[in-house]
Amino acid sequence: IVIQFALSLTAIIFLVTVYRQFSYKAVKDMGFSRKNILNVPLAGVDFQRMKERMLQLKDVEAAAASSGTLGMPRHSSFCMIRTGSNQDNMEFGYYAGDADFLKVMHLKLLAGSTFPATAPKDKEQYIIVNETAVNAMGVKTPAEAIGKMLWLSDSVPVNIVGVVKDFNYQPIEVNIRPMAIRFIPGEFQQLQLSMAKGNPAAQLAGIKQAWLQLHPGEIFSAEWMDEQLASRNGQAVISMLGFLVFISTLIAALGLLGIVAYTSFTRRKEISIRKVLGAGAASLLLLLSKNYVRLILIAGCIALPLGYLGSVFFLRIFAYRVSIGILPMLGSFAFLVFLALATILSQTWRAI
């Protein structure tokens, strides 16, 4: 009984922690917009041509070209950047984006501006960096960073034209690191369309019609950004863990049920004698139940530290995480005690 209920309680505490963490991940403000953003693949069409066509649709409020979706794993690329002739190279994460990328993603500019309209497509000249990058370069304020020269891969000079407020361009498992937004049309993979509130199905149909005009005979695929990010929120993991916890708890409860039923049956003569001698129902319930309750409490003393340690090791995966908290642990223990008491009393009450 002790082993089964200790394992069940440990699993329940761990499941509660996993659920709370993924729920937090689903609602955490990552510093950019994700609502009503439709990601549409460029599929080889010039981004400016496709952008102009999509902006003709009434439900498209703004459009930006990008190399990937913010917050998705492995969508960001990496490059080496040098800040001066005597400085070591630093690794920057980066996304390729056009002049409207900040607007569509609702990224907050702290200094400078977005890419100028005259930025050449064939030669990179400008770059936008985040606050962490400014600090890594040893610059005191975002405003002081504007106009400074950086070297990409030791050979390509670019000017900083803007500094954006830090945001989680990678999943929350990772701390915010130095990153840049670069104007590299050759790396654009999709248009990100900011859609007006309306009927998503009708909007998608209109986008599809316009997209097929530019891609005749090809298969249309598009994805809402919030749904794309939500697919990373661990629902499959939670469902699997929930099923395993249910099975382990059911086995523990059935084991306890069998032992209590057997003990109550073997002590039926004792119960009858005690009733004849005037023992009340409450005292008989206490007599038959107290040993099992003691075992459940011992299981709780074992499982609470184990569940806490398991939760700590799991949460270390995430740079941004919930606190474990005493209330979720005590709530899990209270649930298991309630289940055990219901199992015990269902048999002891029948015995008296």
N, C-alpha and C positions, 0 to 999 in steps of 0.2 A: 504493500500500500504506500509506504513512504517513498520508495523508488519511483513508482508510477506517477504519484501525484507531484513529486518534485520535478520530474521531467515535464509533466503537463504544464505546471505553473511556469517553469523556465521558458517553455515554448510560447505560452500565452504572453508573457512579458515581452519576449522578443518580437512577437507578432504585433503587439500594440506599438512598440517603438518603430518598427518598419512602416506600419500604417501612418503613424504621425509624421514621420520624416517625409514620406512620399506625398502626403497631403500638404505638407509645408512646401515641398518642391513645386507642387501644382499651382499654388497661389502666390509664391514669392515674386515680388517685384524685381525683375532682373535688370531694370533700368532702360528697357526699350519697349516699344509697342508690339503687341502680338495679336490684338483683336482686329477682326475685319481686314486681315492682310492675306491676300491670295498669292501664292507662289506659282508662277507660270514659267515653264522652261523656254529658253530662247531657241534651243534646238537648231543652232547654226545661223539664225537670222540676225542681222545687225540690230543691236540693242536700241539704237536711236529710231530706226524705222519701225520696229515693233512697238516701241514706247509711244510714238506719235499715233499709231493706229489704235492702241488701247485707250489712250486719253480721249479719243473721239466718242467712247462709250459713256453714256450718261451716269452710270453708277461708279465709274472709276474717278476718284477724286485726285489721286496722285500716283505716280509710278516711279520706281527706281530699279536700276540694274544692279545685280550683286553676284558674288561668287558662291554664296551659300546662305543658309539660314542661321541667324544669330541664336546662340544657345544650344545648337545641335552638336553632338560630338563629332569630331573629325571633319567638320565643315570649315573650320578655320585653317589657314595655312601658316607657315612660319618662315621667317627670313632673318638674316643677320644684318644688323644696322650699326654703323659706327658714327659717333657724334663729333669726332675731331681727329686730327692727324695723329695724336698721341693716345687715343682712347682705344680700349679693347672693343671688339665686337660684342653686341648684346643681341640676344634672341628676342624677337618680337613676334607675337601672333598677329595675323592680319586678315582682313577681308578686303576684297576688291569691291568698290562701290562707286556709283557715279555722283554727280552733283546733287541729286535729290535723295540720296541714301539717308542722310541725317534727318531730312524732313519726314520721310515715310516711316522711319524707325523711331521717330520722336527722340532722337539723341540730343542731349542738351549741350550746346556750345558754351564753353567757359571763356573762350577768347578766340579771336580770328573769325574765319568764315569757312564755308564749304568750298569745294573746288570751283575755280573760275570757269565761266562758260567757254573761255578761249583755251582751256587746257588741251594740249595736243593728244591725239589718240595713239600715236605711234612712239612717243617718247615721254617717259614718266618724269614729271618735274615737281609735283606737289604731293604732300602727304598730310594726313590728319592723325594726331596721336591722342592717347588718353592721359588722364592725370598721373597714373602710375608710371607711364613712360616719361613724363616730365620730371617726376621725382627721381627716376632712375638715371636721367641725364644730368642731375645735379642742378637743375634750373629751379629757382625759388618760386616763381609764380607762372601760371599759364600764359599771361600776357607777355612775359619775357621770352617765352619759347617761340612766339610768332616770328617768322622770318629766319630762324636759325637753320643752318644747313646740316643735313644728315647724308650719310653715304650708304647706299644699299649695296651689299655684297662687295664693299670696298671700292666700287668703281662708279656707281650711279649717284650723282648728287641730286638731292631733292630738298625743297624748302617746306618748312612747316607752315601751313596756312590756317590751321585750326586745332584747337584742343577741346576735346569733349569730356564731359563728366564720366567717371568710371561706371562701367556697366558689366554685367556678366555675359561676356561674349562667348564664353564656354559654359558647359553645365556647372551647377553649383557644387559638384564634387571638387572643382578646381578653384583656387584663389584667383582673384583678378591680377593679371600680370601685364607688363608693358605690351601694348598692342597699337596697331596702326590701321587706318583705312586708306587704301591706295587706289588711285585711278588707273586701272589696268584693264581696258576694254577686252583684251584677249582672254582674260580669265572670267569674264561675266558668263554665268550659267543660267540665270533666271531673271525674270522681271518680278518685282514684288509690288503688287497693286493694292493701294489703300482704297477699300470699297466703302461706299455709303451704306448706311443701315437699310436693309430691305430684305427681299426674298433671296436667300443664298442660292437656291436651285435655279431661279430665273437668271440671276447674275452669272452663275457658272455657265449657263447655256449661251448667254450673250458673249461671254469671253471665248467660249469654245468656237462659236461661229466666226468670230474675228480671227482667232488663232489659226483655224483651218484655211482661211483665205491666204495666210502667209506660209502655211505648211500643207499644201494640198496632198491628200493621200496618206498623211501621217496620222499616228494615234495620239490623241490629245490626252494630256495628263496634267493635273493641277492639284494643289493641296493647300488647305487653309493652314496658316502658320500656327494658330493656337492648337489645332488638332495634331499637327506634326509634333509640336513640343509635348502635348499631352500623351502621345504614344510612348514617351520616355519616362512616364511617371510610375512605372512598376506595377501596373494592375495585374499582370500575369504572375509576378513574384508574390504579391499579396494574396492572390487567389490560391496559389499552390501552398503557401505557408498556412493559410486559413484551413485548407483541407487537411493538411498534416496535423495541425493543432486539434482540429475536430476529432480526427481518428484517435490521436493519443489520449485526449480527454475522455472520449467515449470508452476506450479500453480500460482506463483507470476507474471510471465510474462503474462499469460492469463488473470489474474485479472486486471493487468495494461492495457492490450490491450482492454478489455471490457470497462473500465472506460474512457479511452482516446477516443475510438470510440463513446461512448455515448455523451461525452462532446462536441466532434467535431460536432456531428449531431445537438445537441441542440443550438450550436452557429453558425450555418450555415448562418442565416440572418445577424448576426453581421459581419461575415467574408465577406459577399457579400458587405455590406455597406462600410466597410473599404477598400475593393478593389476598389470600385467606387471612394472613396475619395483619392485614389492614394497609398495605403499601398502596399509595396513590399512583395515578397514571404518570404524574410529573416525576416522581422519584424513580419509577421503573424506567422511564425514558432516559433519565440521567444515568442510571445504572448501566443500561445497555449501550449507551452512546458515548460515554466519556472517554473510554479507551480509544475509540476510533477518532474522536475529535483531537485527542492528544497526538495521535499519529499524523493527522493532517497539519497540525501546528508545527510538528517537527519537519514535515515535508516543506512547509512554508519557510522555515528558518534556513533550510538548505537551498531552496530554489531562489529566494530573493537575491542573495549575493550572486548566484550563477546567472540569473536573468539580467542583473545589473551589468555584470562583466560582459556578457554577450552583447548587450545593447551598446556598451561603450565601444567595443571593437567594431561593431557595425557602423556606428556613427562616425568613426574615425575616417571612413571612406569619404565623407563629405566635408568640404571646407566650410560650408554654411549648413548648420544643422540645428535641430531642436534640442532642448535640454531633456534629459531623461525624466527628472522630476519624481518626487515621492508619491504623488497622488496616482499617476497611472499604475505604478507598481502595487500600491495598496489596493487600488480598484481591481486589479487582476487577481490579487490574493483573495479579496472579499468575494469575487465571483466564484472562485474555486471552492471556498469555504461554504458558500451558499449551495453550490451543486452537491458537495459532499454531505452537508446536513440534510438536504432533500432526499438524497439516496439512503442515508442512514435511517432517517425518521420514517420513510416509506415502509421499511421492514420492521423496525422496532414497534411502531404503532400497531401493526398487524399482530405482533406477538403478544401484546398486552390486551 
